[in-house]
Amino acid sequence: MTVAPEGPLAHQQIALVDVLDRLLAGGVVITGDLTLRIADVDLVRIDLRALISSVNANVPSPWEEP
Amino acid sequence: MTEGLRYAYAVVRDTDAPQAARTALERVPGVAGEPVVAVRHLGLAVLAGTVPAEDFDEGPLRQRLDDMAWLERVARTHQRVVDTVGAESCVIPVRLATVCQGEEGLRRMLAAGRERFASALDRLEGRVEWGVKAYAATPVPEGPSAAQEPPAPEGPPAGTPSAPGGMSGRDYLRRRKAQRQATERRWGDTEEGARLVHDTLSGLAERARLHPPQDPRLSGVSDRNVLNAAYLVRREDSAAFAERVGELAGRTAALRVELTGPWAPYSFTAPDETDAPDETDARDGTDARDGAESTGAEG
């Protein structure tokens, strides 16, 4: 129905969840012993837990926990 | 100093672009407040900064990632660095929290990924990513209890009030059924609308990728997210793409459509695994959606 106004990203506060969609599921993945081994799955799981607990702490969710 | 941990933000070609990026980055510090510099090797350059081990070594980093405020600051800073570099040249964003051992680690990373980076830079040159999300407005239940109650298989259980307002059991069940069907129809429409939006935009984009629908608990948006997609579009086609998004949004009344971007091509750094025409990429996205739902369901 509506389209958010387009424009340079710098001029609007981008939702953190949109940023994390890209930074956690996108971007080139470097593997091997030259990088620290932060497994993708672990990272995403950690982040979701942090996000959800943080969101729940600040804003009571109208949804029941699954 | 060449030792210590290095946080990598992006890979670019080692042309004159790293110099321009470095100038632009002079006022854009990295995730630890550190200067971001270009480390060059084999015709490539990686933008990276020295970060303290007490925050970014493997153990501490895992702990830090549980801290929402820390994660947000790092993610937004990472994005700002990538955007700054991307404004000057074609950029391959590196995934969040990629940390190498010293400059030597960065150079080995460039050497190991040399072919992959070169082909990605060729593919992504002159392209930007646009994000499109579509939401279905949550249907408002008519009765106060209709949404919460589990379906009653054999009518209301004994001992509980059978139905509001002295309605007969049969009327009650009929009304419940009608409500359920209306809800299903509406969601059916929005799914169909989302598919139409995605198919149309995929046709305009070089590549498309479906991200998992966003969890309302993360996005803070209560409407059901039925489409969370990224599209790789030539920079010069961006205005036409955005215009098309607006047209599609107006055509599907049951959907609310949001456009974000332009983004650096975060969602398209991986080569097209099918090695087939680009359109197939979008259809593969259902797998990603299913997988992500199973990951995201448990907090």
Interface residues (C-beta under 8 A of the other chain):
Chain A: M1 T2 V3 A4 E6 L9 A10 I14 A15 L16 V17 D18 V19 L20 D21 R22 L23 L24 A25 G26 G27 V28 V29 I30 G32 L34 T35 L36 R37 I38 D40 V41 D42 L43 V44 R45 I46 D47 L48 R49 A50 L51 I52 S53 S54 V55 N56 V59 S61 P62 W63 E65 P66
Chain B: L5 A8 V11 F56 D57 E58 L61 R62 L65 D66 D67 M68 L71 E72 A75 R76 H78 Q79 D83 I92 P93 V94 R95 L96 A97 T98 V99 C100 Q101 G105 R108 M109 A112 G113 R116 F117 A120 E129 G131 H211 P212 Q214 D215 P216 R217 L218 S219 G220 S222 N228 A230 A242 V245 G246 A249 G250 T252 A253 L255 R256 V257 E258 L259 T260 G261 P262 W263 Y266 S267 F268 T269 A270 A292 T295 G296 A297 E298 G299
